[in-house]
Amino acid sequence: MTEADVTEGDVTEGDEPRTFAQLLDYLFKEVHPESRGPYTYAEVAEGIREASGGQGKGLTASAIQQLRTGAKKNPTMHTIKALADFFGVPAGYFVDEEAAHRTRAEIAVLAAMRDRNVRTVALRANGLSTETLQMVTAVIEQARILEGLPGGTQPNTLNLDD
């Protein structure tokens, strides 16, 4: 089995991850350095071990794989906290659906910002009035529709009226 395989089933676009395995898989796929792909289980285990100052046995690569694939379903609070800290998300991401939704929205924005062109548009929009930003958003939504991409307000987009 490769690290990309998940026995719980992948989350398809538009579906919200529900299980611990799906939530962890989402972090593996989306939270990693810009210049490379996802972390390996060994890298995550080592990062957790280093963060704890080498104290205790820590979380093994095998245990992380079991959690990601759903073979192990009941992580301890210590494990949840360690994984959340490694991926830079609140521990509530794994236990509170609202926190998970909010965190996924933030991750989606960060993932989009990896694209240099998206980053340029966002930086150029900084300082524009709310009305102008709404106009720019409307133009972008129309362009997405013309390109066959999902249009309309997506769950992972920010609402300018908030």
N, C-alpha and C positions, 0 to 999 in steps of 0.2 A: 504494500500500500504506500502511495506517495503522500507527502504532506498535504497535497491539495485535495485528497480524497476525504470525504466526510460521510460516514455511514448514516447520519441523521438526515441526509439530503441537503443539497445546496439550497440556498435561499434564492429564489428567482426574483427578477426585478419587480418591484412593487410589493413583494411580500416582506413582512417584518419578521426578523429572526425571533424565535420564541424560546427555544431550548438553550440551555447553557452552552451546549456544543455549537449551535448556530451562532450565538453571540460571540463566542471565542473565535470561531472560524472567520466571522466578519472582521474581527480585529486583525487576525493574521493576514487577511487579504488586503486590507485597507490601510493599516498603520505600519509603515516601514519607511526607511530612509528614501528620499526622492530618487537617488541614483541607482537603486537596486530593487529587487523583488522582496517578497516576504521573508521574515526571519525564519530560521530553522528552529526546530524544537530545542536543539542543543544550545543555540544562541539565547533563546528565551530563558532556559534553565540557568545558564551561566550568568545572564544579566540579573536574574532574581538572586542568585547566590552572591554576586558582587554587591548588589544593593543592600543585602542583609549583612554585609561585612564578613562574609564567609561563615557566619554563625549557623550552626546546625546543618542538617543534611540537605535542607532546601527541597525544591521541587525538581524531580528528574525529567529528562526529555521524554521518557516513556510515559510518565504520568500526565504530562502536558498533552501528548498525542492521544492518550485515552480520553482525556477531557474533551479535546477538540473533535474526536470522532464519535463521542457519545458512549464509548465502551465503559467509561466511568462517569456516573451521573450526579454524584453528590459531593462536590468539593467542600472543603472546610472553609470557614471564614478567612483563615490565614491564607489559604490558597487563592481565594477570590481577591483578597487585598493585594497579594503579591502579583498576580496577573494584571490586575487593574493598574497598579503602580508601574509595572513594566511598560504597558501600552499607553500610559498617560491618560487614563480615563478614571472617573470616579467609581468606587466599588459598587455604588448603586446601579451602575450600568447593567450588572449581572442579575440584580434582584428586583429592580423597580422598572416597570415597563415605560413609565413616563421619562425616567432618567435615561433609559436605553434609547428611546426615540430621540430625545434631545441630543444625546451624545452622537448617535448616528448622523444626525443633521449636521453637527459640527464637523465630524469626520468627512462627510461628503463635501463640505465647503473646502476643507483643507486639501482633500484629494483633487478637487477641481483646480485649486490654486497651484498644484504642481505643474499644470500646463502653462507655459510661458505666456501664451496669447491670452488665456483667461486671466492670469495675474495682471497683465498689462491693462486689460479692460477694467478690471476692478480698481486698480490704482488710479487710472484716469478718471473713474467715476467718483473718486473720493472728493468730498466737498460740494458736490452738486446738491441742489435742493431736492426735497422729497418729491415734488411734482416732476422734476426733470428725471430723477431716478425711476419713477413710475413709467415715464415715457420710454426710457431706455429699456426697462424690463419688458414692456409691451413689444418693442421692436425685436428684442432677443427672442421672446416667445414666438413671434411670427416667423422669425428665421428658423427656429427649431422645427416648426410645423412644415415649412417649405423644404427642409432637409430630411423630413421623415423621422425626426426625433420626437420623443414625447413632448407634447405642448401643455399649456395650462399650468396652473400652480401645482408643483410637485410637492410631496410630503417632505422632501429634503431641501426645500428652498426656503429662504428667509422671506418673511412678509414685511414689506416696508412700512406697513401701517402699525406695526407693533411698537 
